[in-house]
Amino acid sequence: MTGSRKKMKAAGVYTTTACAATLDEAPGAYKPMDLILENIRETVDVIEVIKPVYNFKAGGAGD
């Protein structure tokens, strides 16, 4: 879990809810924004890019 928090902190994203019970996502599913923009540039006009600043994950009781 410490690695996940370090990655979010390095990306400038703050979280107080990351714990073992909330780390169920597949990090490999997330791609670099530049790669995504390169692949969709012919089909969309990107007007604005929003950067998350807080990450909230709901866990079970006692997490």
Secondary structure, DSSP 4 states (H G I P E B T S, - for coil): -HHHHHHHHHTT-EES---GGG--S-GGG---HHHHHHHHTTT----------EE-----TT-
